[in-house]
Amino acid sequence: METLKTLLMVLIAISSVLTILLVLLNRGKGGGLSDMFGGGMTTSLNSSGMASKNLIRLTVTLILVWAFSIIAYALVLRFETTAVL
């Protein structure tokens, strides 16, 4: 059980860092903090439409991996404490 908990914690940590990086790579839609700090001027430097769609898909997939890892970790903790009692 300890190996599974460690594996899930490592997966949560890695997916958290990668999610932050991928969210920062995504193009801003305007009107938010990205425009306030000059993001609106660099729209011509962003990637193509297909690359942007793939980046969004990768980000959503990674967020789902992160969420399911947290749920799995919570279930492991729940059943581990139930088995001890």
Backbone as a chain_set.jsonl record, in Angstrom:
{"seq": "METLKTLLMVLIAISSVLTILLVLLNRGKGGGLSDMFGGGMTTSLNSSGMASKNLIRLTVTLILVWAFSIIAYALVLRFETTAVL", "coords": {"N": [[0.818, -1.191, 0.0], [1.982, 1.195, 0.691], [3.711, 1.682, -1.423], [1.969, 2.188, -3.522], [0.72, 4.525, -2.574], [2.924, 6.249, -2.557], [3.584, 6.261, -5.28], [1.259, 7.442, -6.346], [1.386, 9.963, -5.125], [3.714, 11.005, -6.291], [2.868, 11.074, -8.952], [0.802, 12.955, -8.715], [2.282, 15.231, -7.979], [4.0, 15.626, -10.209], [2.13, 15.923, -12.297], [0.867, 18.216, -11.403], [2.837, 20.25, -11.599], [3.371, 20.145, -14.366], [0.839, 20.813, -15.341], [0.57, 23.471, -14.5], [2.611, 24.645, -16.051], [1.647, 24.118, -18.671], [-0.774, 25.515, -18.662], [0.165, 28.103, -18.467], [1.377, 28.282, -20.942], [-0.726, 28.346, -22.712], [-2.765, 30.291, -24.932], [-4.003, 33.506, -24.189], [-7.393, 34.605, -23.877], [-8.109, 37.204, -23.936], [-8.884, 40.316, -22.317], [-8.201, 39.715, -19.741], [-5.697, 39.003, -17.283], [-3.591, 38.486, -19.0], [-3.721, 40.363, -21.07], [-3.354, 42.678, -19.617], [-0.705, 42.611, -18.849], [0.624, 42.874, -21.248], [0.056, 40.815, -23.004], [-1.702, 40.96, -25.113], [-0.42, 42.142, -27.227], [1.238, 40.275, -28.346], [-0.07, 38.437, -29.935], [0.336, 37.687, -32.557], [2.609, 36.212, -32.408], [2.008, 33.814, -31.338], [1.297, 30.236, -31.414], [0.13, 28.174, -34.178], [-3.302, 27.488, -35.2], [-3.958, 24.719, -35.036], [-1.913, 23.697, -33.438], [-2.459, 25.08, -31.116], [-4.954, 23.994, -30.435], [-4.186, 21.352, -29.929], [-2.533, 21.775, -27.742], [-4.387, 22.644, -25.867], [-5.947, 20.321, -25.636], [-4.038, 18.571, -24.562], [-3.569, 19.852, -22.134], [-6.093, 19.645, -20.87], [-6.297, 16.85, -20.694], [-4.158, 16.295, -18.977], [-5.035, 17.624, -16.692], [-7.246, 16.028, -16.073], [-5.923, 13.613, -15.471], [-4.573, 14.459, -13.189], [-6.76, 15.029, -11.475], [-8.026, 12.492, -11.252], [-5.952, 11.097, -10.067], [-5.808, 12.285, -7.561], [-8.308, 11.547, -6.546], [-7.991, 8.754, -6.524], [-5.904, 8.542, -4.673], [-7.18, 9.485, -2.373], [-9.098, 7.476, -2.058], [-7.44, 5.275, -1.581], [-6.325, 6.03, 0.868], [-8.661, 6.085, 2.4], [-9.605, 3.389, 2.35], [-7.438, 2.145, 3.451], [-7.342, 3.046, 6.105], [-9.756, 2.031, 6.961], [-9.331, -0.712, 6.822], [-7.508, -1.102, 8.851], [-8.929, -0.655, 11.193]], "CA": [[0.0, 0.0, 0.0], [2.859, 2.37, 0.744], [4.237, 1.918, -2.766], [0.89, 2.808, -4.301], [0.567, 5.895, -2.099], [4.081, 7.015, -3.029], [3.428, 6.414, -6.724], [0.202, 8.427, -6.589], [1.876, 11.295, -4.724], [4.653, 11.443, -7.332], [2.041, 11.401, -10.117], [0.117, 14.213, -8.42], [3.262, 16.322, -8.001], [4.452, 15.855, -11.589], [1.025, 16.464, -13.094], [0.607, 19.587, -10.945], [3.83, 21.146, -12.193], [3.154, 20.189, -15.814], [-0.397, 21.543, -15.594], [0.875, 24.9, -14.368], [3.377, 25.06, -17.232], [0.804, 24.098, -19.856], [-1.746, 26.607, -18.565], [0.887, 29.326, -18.786], [1.678, 28.286, -22.377], [-1.938, 28.573, -23.497], [-3.036, 31.646, -25.386], [-5.051, 34.2, -23.457], [-8.561, 34.94, -24.696], [-8.306, 38.652, -23.919], [-9.667, 40.903, -21.25], [-7.771, 39.268, -18.425], [-4.354, 39.39, -16.865], [-2.641, 38.397, -20.107], [-3.727, 41.652, -21.765], [-2.859, 43.716, -18.728], [0.749, 42.549, -18.839], [1.167, 42.935, -22.595], [-0.209, 39.602, -23.766], [-2.482, 41.262, -26.301], [0.451, 42.59, -28.309], [2.011, 39.162, -28.879], [-0.95, 37.422, -30.501], [0.878, 37.205, -33.823], [3.727, 35.323, -32.13], [1.513, 32.553, -30.799], [1.328, 29.097, -32.319], [-0.965, 28.06, -35.14], [-4.576, 27.033, -34.642], [-3.924, 23.293, -34.72], [-1.023, 23.517, -32.285], [-3.177, 25.601, -29.958], [-5.971, 22.992, -30.074], [-3.496, 20.216, -29.329], [-2.069, 22.203, -26.424], [-5.568, 22.646, -24.998], [-6.286, 18.915, -25.384], [-3.03, 18.04, -23.653], [-3.81, 20.461, -20.83], [-7.299, 19.038, -20.291], [-5.953, 15.467, -20.36], [-3.307, 16.32, -17.798], [-5.882, 18.006, -15.559], [-8.025, 14.837, -15.724], [-4.999, 12.691, -14.8], [-4.36, 15.033, -11.864], [-7.973, 14.861, -10.67], [-8.228, 11.072, -10.957], [-4.902, 10.692, -9.14], [-6.211, 12.737, -6.224], [-9.422, 10.688, -6.123], [-7.428, 7.435, -6.217], [-5.145, 8.669, -3.428], [-8.157, 9.582, -1.287], [-9.686, 6.149, -1.874], [-6.434, 4.419, -0.948], [-6.278, 6.422, 2.281], [-9.925, 5.705, 3.036], [-9.679, 1.939, 2.551], [-6.328, 1.737, 4.31], [-7.73, 3.284, 7.491], [-10.864, 1.128, 7.262], [-8.791, -2.053, 6.993], [-6.793, -1.156, 10.125], [-9.907, -0.72, 12.271]], "C": [[0.866, 1.261, 0.0], [3.428, 2.705, -0.633], [3.208, 2.61, -3.638], [0.681, 4.255, -3.882], [1.715, 6.774, -2.588], [3.976, 7.277, -4.524], [2.373, 7.467, -7.06], [0.641, 9.832, -6.207], [2.854, 11.85, -5.75], [3.883, 11.851, -8.584], [1.298, 12.72, -9.913], [1.083, 15.388, -8.514], [3.704, 16.651, -9.428], [3.338, 16.458, -12.434], [0.667, 17.883, -12.66], [1.562, 20.579, -11.6], [3.614, 21.271, -13.698], [1.874, 20.939, -16.172], [-0.176, 23.041, -15.498], [1.622, 25.398, -15.595], [2.508, 25.108, -18.489], [-0.248, 25.204, -19.834], [-1.067, 27.931, -18.909], [1.236, 29.415, -20.273], [0.463, 28.59, -23.24], [-2.128, 30.044, -23.815], [-4.165, 32.251, -24.565], [-6.192, 34.571, -24.388], [-8.855, 36.435, -24.688], [-9.145, 39.104, -22.751], [-9.234, 40.499, -19.864], [-6.377, 39.764, -18.099], [-3.349, 39.339, -18.009], [-2.591, 39.697, -20.906], [-3.143, 42.756, -20.903], [-1.33, 43.749, -18.718], [1.346, 42.477, -20.235], [0.918, 41.713, -23.434], [-0.973, 39.86, -25.045], [-1.626, 41.666, -27.481], [1.175, 41.432, -28.983], [1.139, 38.094, -29.514], [-0.411, 36.892, -31.82], [2.038, 36.241, -33.605], [3.28, 33.964, -31.615], [1.507, 31.472, -31.865], [0.1, 29.078, -33.227], [-2.221, 27.52, -34.456], [-4.563, 25.58, -34.223], [-3.029, 23.026, -33.513], [-1.694, 24.01, -31.011], [-4.247, 24.612, -29.496], [-5.33, 21.784, -29.401], [-2.985, 20.545, -27.936], [-3.225, 22.217, -25.425], [-5.974, 21.212, -24.659], [-5.316, 18.285, -24.395], [-3.228, 18.582, -22.239], [-5.009, 19.829, -20.144], [-7.022, 17.59, -19.882], [-5.12, 15.404, -19.094], [-4.091, 16.721, -16.543], [-6.743, 16.811, -15.117], [-7.164, 13.794, -15.014], [-4.764, 13.148, -13.368], [-5.572, 14.78, -10.956], [-8.198, 13.397, -10.297], [-7.156, 10.541, -10.006], [-5.253, 11.095, -7.717], [-7.354, 11.88, -5.687], [-8.908, 9.302, -5.734], [-6.646, 7.469, -4.909], [-6.095, 8.739, -2.228], [-8.806, 8.23, -1.009], [-8.71, 5.193, -1.199], [-6.337, 4.752, 0.541], [-7.525, 5.968, 3.034], [-9.971, 4.207, 3.334], [-8.545, 1.415, 3.409], [-6.706, 1.926, 5.788], [-8.899, 2.39, 7.908], [-10.353, -0.282, 7.544], [-8.073, -2.192, 8.342], [-7.767, -1.299, 11.287], [-10.533, -2.065, 12.288]], "O": [[0.516, 2.266, -0.619], [3.606, 3.876, -0.967], [3.54, 3.513, -4.405], [0.486, 5.124, -4.732], [1.496, 7.917, -2.988], [4.247, 8.386, -4.984], [2.573, 8.287, -7.955], [0.301, 10.794, -6.897], [2.823, 13.044, -6.049], [4.206, 12.861, -9.21], [1.181, 13.515, -10.846], [0.737, 16.43, -9.071], [3.772, 17.82, -9.807], [3.571, 17.394, -13.199], [0.204, 18.674, -13.482], [1.14, 21.624, -12.097], [3.668, 22.372, -14.246], [1.824, 21.626, -17.192], [-0.681, 23.799, -16.327], [1.302, 26.462, -16.124], [2.624, 26.039, -19.286], [-0.576, 25.768, -20.878], [-1.662, 28.782, -19.569], [1.376, 30.515, -20.806], [0.606, 29.043, -24.376], [-1.706, 30.922, -23.062], [-5.162, 31.587, -24.279], [-5.967, 34.824, -25.572], [-9.773, 36.881, -25.376], [-10.004, 38.373, -22.259], [-9.858, 40.914, -18.888], [-5.94, 40.81, -18.58], [-2.358, 40.07, -17.994], [-1.521, 40.091, -21.372], [-2.502, 43.673, -21.417], [-0.735, 44.82, -18.592], [2.49, 42.048, -20.381], [1.52, 41.578, -24.5], [-0.901, 39.058, -25.976], [-2.06, 41.545, -28.627], [1.68, 41.595, -30.094], [1.567, 36.946, -29.624], [-0.681, 35.742, -32.169], [2.416, 35.521, -34.529], [4.1, 33.057, -31.474], [1.686, 31.742, -33.053], [-0.834, 29.862, -33.059], [-2.194, 27.145, -33.284], [-5.095, 25.234, -33.169], [-3.369, 22.207, -32.659], [-1.516, 23.421, -29.944], [-4.428, 24.414, -28.295], [-5.86, 21.255, -28.423], [-3.001, 19.693, -27.048], [-3.051, 21.842, -24.265], [-6.309, 20.922, -23.51], [-5.726, 17.551, -23.496], [-3.07, 17.85, -21.261], [-4.946, 19.511, -18.956], [-7.472, 17.156, -18.822], [-5.351, 14.553, -18.235], [-3.829, 16.206, -15.456], [-6.947, 16.606, -13.921], [-7.619, 13.161, -14.061], [-4.756, 12.336, -12.443], [-5.417, 14.367, -9.806], [-8.524, 13.095, -9.149], [-7.424, 9.631, -9.221], [-5.022, 10.336, -6.776], [-7.367, 11.527, -4.508], [-9.34, 8.739, -4.728], [-6.718, 6.527, -4.12], [-5.84, 8.126, -1.192], [-9.038, 7.878, 0.147], [-9.102, 4.395, -0.347], [-6.273, 3.85, 1.376], [-7.439, 5.518, 4.176], [-10.332, 3.801, 4.439], [-8.67, 0.359, 4.028], [-6.42, 1.064, 6.619], [-9.018, 2.033, 9.08], [-10.886, -0.971, 8.413], [-8.036, -3.283, 8.911], [-7.468, -1.986, 12.264], [-11.393, -2.335, 13.126]]}, "num_chains": 1, "name": "protein.A"}
